[in-house]
Amino acid sequence: MIYFFSDDHYGTHAGRSLFEQLPEELRVRMVFAENDWSLLESGRWTADCELLILHCIAGTCGQPMPGEGAETAVKAYLARGGNVLLLHGSSAAFWHWPWWRRIVGLRWVREHDPDGAAPSTHPHAPCRVETVPSLYPLAKVLKPFDLEEDEVYINLQDEGPVTVLMTTEVAGKRYPQCFEAQSAAGSRIVSFLPGHRHENTHNITLIQDITLLINNLLGRQP
């Protein structure tokens, strides 16, 4: 099974919107939860989880912080090499866990960061998300797309090596928008930042790229 945990992201329900646009063959294999961490806390999901998908930032949107049960479960999943797809700002899904901050590669930073890192920013602008020239097979099959004005997540904190797959340009400088890190246990942790407003979570190519990332993380070669 694929487990997809989301918050409502300030009333946009962006995670739910993305989930609803995915192909049915993937959705029937998914358990989706929005604004409800009870399953995540229980740890029951780890037994049959093929892929963990997150679209959430801990402590936002009036939601309680994920607690000890969630931390134990996520640690166990990663310890066995389970893969993770982080959508939008989910590199901060568990920003309050010190070990989590170290493994995501490039991290979305909120105000009053425990490590004292400068907050990340999200200027509002239309953007074109493009693939990077790379020999990495995944970078070769992702497709560029244009988005209407939206949050563009930039100035992430560098926590470790990543393979950058897609970028966008803001004020003459390029910023990663899709990238892959790897945990010590071999988990692949892929972040895909674009997509917040309803119009953009329905972008056909964006959904195709997320679908491709999911299938790739499930072991289906691009």
Backbone torsions as a table, in degrees:
resi	resn	phi	psi	omega
1	MET	NA	155.2	174.1
2	ILE	-107.4	129.7	-179.7
3	TYR	-110.7	124.9	-173.7
4	PHE	-122.5	110.0	180.0
5	PHE	-109.0	131.4	-173.6
6	SER	-141.4	152.3	163.0
7	ASP	-103.3	175.3	-177.1
8	ASP	-81.0	-2.1	177.7
9	HIS	46.9	64.7	175.7
10	TYR	59.0	40.1	175.2
11	GLY	82.0	0.6	178.8
12	THR	-81.2	-23.1	-176.1
13	HIS	52.1	39.7	-175.5
14	ALA	-63.2	-39.2	178.5
15	GLY	-62.7	-44.8	177.6
16	ARG	-62.0	-42.6	179.7
17	SER	-59.6	-44.8	177.9
18	LEU	-63.2	-44.6	178.5
19	PHE	-56.6	-44.9	-176.5
20	GLU	-67.9	-21.8	-180.0
21	GLN	-87.8	-10.6	-177.3
22	LEU	-70.3	155.0	178.7
23	PRO	-59.0	145.9	-177.3
24	GLU	-58.3	-34.2	-178.2
25	GLU	-62.9	-24.4	174.2
26	LEU	-88.3	-42.1	-176.6
27	ARG	-61.4	-33.8	-179.7
28	VAL	-71.2	-13.9	177.2
29	ARG	-99.0	5.9	-173.4
30	MET	-110.0	146.4	163.6
31	VAL	-110.0	117.9	-177.7
32	PHE	-109.5	133.1	176.5
33	ALA	-133.6	130.9	178.1
34	GLU	-119.9	128.5	178.7
35	ASN	57.4	32.2	-179.8
36	ASP	-146.6	107.9	-176.8
37	TRP	-98.2	8.8	-173.9
38	SER	-62.1	-42.5	178.5
39	LEU	-67.6	-44.2	177.7
40	LEU	-57.2	-43.9	-179.7
41	GLU	-66.6	-33.3	-175.3
42	SER	-68.9	-29.1	-176.7
43	GLY	79.4	-2.1	-178.0
44	ARG	-63.2	-25.4	-176.0
45	TRP	-70.3	-21.3	-172.5
46	THR	-68.7	-25.3	-173.3
47	ALA	-63.4	-39.1	-175.8
48	ASP	-122.2	17.7	-176.2
49	CYS	-75.3	121.4	174.7
50	GLU	-91.2	-27.4	-179.0
51	LEU	-159.1	135.7	175.4
52	LEU	-104.3	124.2	177.3
53	ILE	-116.0	134.0	179.9
54	LEU	-126.3	139.6	170.1
55	HIS	-138.8	74.4	-173.0
56	CYS	-162.7	157.9	173.8
57	ILE	-131.2	120.8	-172.9
58	ALA	-55.3	133.7	173.3
59	GLY	81.9	0.9	178.3
60	THR	-96.4	171.4	173.4
61	CYS	60.8	25.5	178.3
62	GLY	74.0	12.2	-177.8
63	GLN	-91.2	148.1	176.1
64	PRO	-68.4	154.9	175.9
65	MET	-69.1	135.3	172.4
66	PRO	-58.3	134.9	-172.1
67	GLY	-103.3	-155.9	-171.9
68	GLU	-61.8	-37.7	-179.9
69	GLY	-63.2	-42.9	178.1
70	ALA	-64.3	-42.3	-178.9
71	GLU	-63.1	-44.0	178.5
72	THR	-60.7	-43.0	-177.5
73	ALA	-67.6	-46.6	-178.9
74	VAL	-64.6	-39.8	177.0
75	LYS	-60.1	-44.4	-179.0
76	ALA	-64.5	-41.4	179.3
77	TYR	-62.3	-45.4	-179.8
78	LEU	-69.7	-32.9	-179.0
79	ALA	-63.5	-28.1	177.0
80	ARG	-93.4	10.6	174.5
81	GLY	85.5	19.8	179.4
82	GLY	-66.2	140.5	-178.8
83	ASN	-86.7	156.3	-175.6
84	VAL	-136.9	138.5	171.2
85	LEU	-114.6	119.1	-178.8
86	LEU	-104.4	113.7	-178.4
87	LEU	-98.7	140.5	177.8
88	HIS	57.0	-119.1	-174.7
89	GLY	-92.9	22.1	-170.3
90	SER	-75.5	-2.2	167.6
91	SER	-63.4	-16.3	174.5
92	ALA	-102.7	16.8	-178.3
93	ALA	-54.6	-40.0	-179.3
94	PHE	-129.5	48.9	-174.2
95	TRP	-60.3	-20.2	-178.1
96	HIS	-81.4	-6.1	175.7
97	TRP	-96.5	116.5	-176.4
98	PRO	-56.1	-40.7	-177.7
99	TRP	-67.0	-32.6	178.7
100	TRP	-64.9	-40.5	-178.8
101	ARG	-60.6	-23.4	-176.6
102	ARG	-85.0	-18.4	-167.0
103	ILE	-105.0	-7.6	-171.0
104	VAL	-88.0	-4.4	177.6
105	GLY	86.2	-77.9	173.8
106	LEU	-117.7	126.8	-167.9
107	ARG	-117.2	130.9	171.3
108	TRP	-70.2	126.0	-175.0
109	VAL	-109.7	126.5	175.5
110	ARG	-90.6	172.7	176.0
111	GLU	-64.8	152.7	179.1
112	HIS	58.9	46.6	-179.2
113	ASP	-62.4	137.1	-179.8
114	PRO	-58.6	-28.0	-179.5
115	ASP	-93.9	-0.5	-180.0
116	GLY	77.8	15.0	178.7
117	ALA	-70.9	150.2	178.3
118	ALA	-67.8	139.3	-179.9
119	PRO	-59.3	143.2	171.7
120	SER	-72.4	168.9	-177.4
121	THR	-131.9	160.6	175.9
122	HIS	-142.1	79.9	173.8
123	PRO	-58.4	150.7	179.0
124	HIS	-98.2	119.1	-177.9
125	ALA	-164.5	154.8	166.6
126	PRO	-68.3	155.3	-179.9
127	CYS	-152.6	159.6	171.6
128	ARG	-114.5	122.7	178.8
129	VAL	-98.2	123.0	-173.0
130	GLU	-122.6	151.4	174.8
131	THR	-77.5	156.7	179.3
132	VAL	-98.6	148.9	172.9
133	PRO	-63.7	121.0	-174.5
134	SER	-159.7	151.3	173.0
135	LEU	-85.8	-9.1	-179.1
136	TYR	-65.6	124.1	-173.3
137	PRO	-54.3	-38.3	-177.3
138	LEU	-64.3	-37.0	180.0
139	ALA	-66.0	-25.7	-177.4
140	LYS	-76.2	-20.5	-173.5
141	VAL	-107.8	-16.3	173.5
142	LEU	-66.1	149.6	-175.8
143	LYS	-115.0	138.8	176.4
144	PRO	-68.1	155.7	178.6
145	PHE	-154.2	159.4	177.7
146	ASP	-108.5	139.1	178.1
147	LEU	-118.7	146.6	171.5
148	GLU	-68.8	170.5	-177.9
149	GLU	-50.8	132.7	-174.0
150	ASP	-165.1	174.4	170.5
151	GLU	-64.2	130.7	173.9
152	VAL	-115.4	109.9	-174.3
153	TYR	-77.8	119.3	-178.5
154	ILE	-138.5	174.4	177.8
155	ASN	58.8	48.0	175.4
156	LEU	-78.3	156.1	-179.7
157	GLN	-82.6	128.5	-179.9
158	ASP	-78.7	112.3	-179.8
159	GLU	-110.0	-5.6	-179.0
160	GLY	165.4	176.2	-175.4
161	PRO	-65.2	142.0	175.5
162	VAL	-136.6	157.4	167.0
163	THR	-101.5	112.2	-178.7
164	VAL	-80.0	131.6	-177.2
165	LEU	-110.0	-35.3	-178.4
166	MET	-142.8	149.1	178.6
167	THR	-138.1	168.8	169.8
168	THR	-140.4	162.2	-178.8
169	GLU	-107.4	131.5	175.4
170	VAL	-131.5	121.2	178.0
171	ALA	51.3	42.9	174.6
172	GLY	81.3	5.0	179.4
173	LYS	-124.2	141.6	-178.2
174	ARG	-93.7	141.1	-178.6
175	TYR	-130.2	140.8	177.2
176	PRO	-62.3	139.7	175.4
177	GLN	-124.1	-16.1	173.4
178	CYS	-147.3	130.0	-176.1
179	PHE	-157.1	161.3	-177.5
180	GLU	-126.0	132.5	172.0
181	ALA	-117.2	171.9	179.4
182	GLN	-138.9	135.5	179.0
183	SER	-80.9	168.8	179.4
184	ALA	-61.8	-28.5	-179.6
185	ALA	-87.4	0.7	177.2
186	GLY	96.6	4.4	176.0
187	SER	-65.3	135.7	171.7
188	ARG	-89.5	126.9	-178.5
189	ILE	-120.6	104.1	-176.6
190	VAL	-104.1	130.3	176.1
191	SER	-108.6	135.3	177.2
192	PHE	-130.9	107.6	-168.5
193	LEU	-85.5	-35.4	-170.4
194	PRO	-67.4	155.4	171.5
195	GLY	106.4	101.5	-177.9
196	HIS	-137.8	-55.6	178.6
197	ARG	-72.2	154.6	-177.9
198	HIS	-54.9	-43.2	-178.1
199	GLU	-60.2	-35.1	-175.8
200	ASN	-85.7	-27.4	174.9
201	THR	-74.2	-6.2	174.9
202	HIS	-105.6	8.2	178.1
203	ASN	-66.6	123.9	-172.4
204	ILE	-60.8	-44.8	-177.0
205	THR	-69.9	-37.8	175.3
206	LEU	-57.3	-46.1	179.0
207	ILE	-64.3	-39.0	178.0
208	GLN	-62.9	-39.7	179.0
209	ASP	-67.2	-41.9	176.9
210	ILE	-62.9	-40.7	177.6
211	THR	-60.7	-43.0	179.0
212	LEU	-63.0	-42.7	179.0
213	LEU	-62.3	-43.5	178.8
214	ILE	-59.8	-50.0	-179.1
215	ASN	-61.4	-39.2	178.9
216	ASN	-64.6	-42.4	179.4
217	LEU	-69.2	-20.5	174.5
218	LEU	-83.2	-2.2	177.8
219	GLY	98.4	7.3	176.8
220	ARG	-88.8	119.9	-174.9
221	GLN	-70.8	140.1	178.1
222	PRO	-68.0	NA	NA
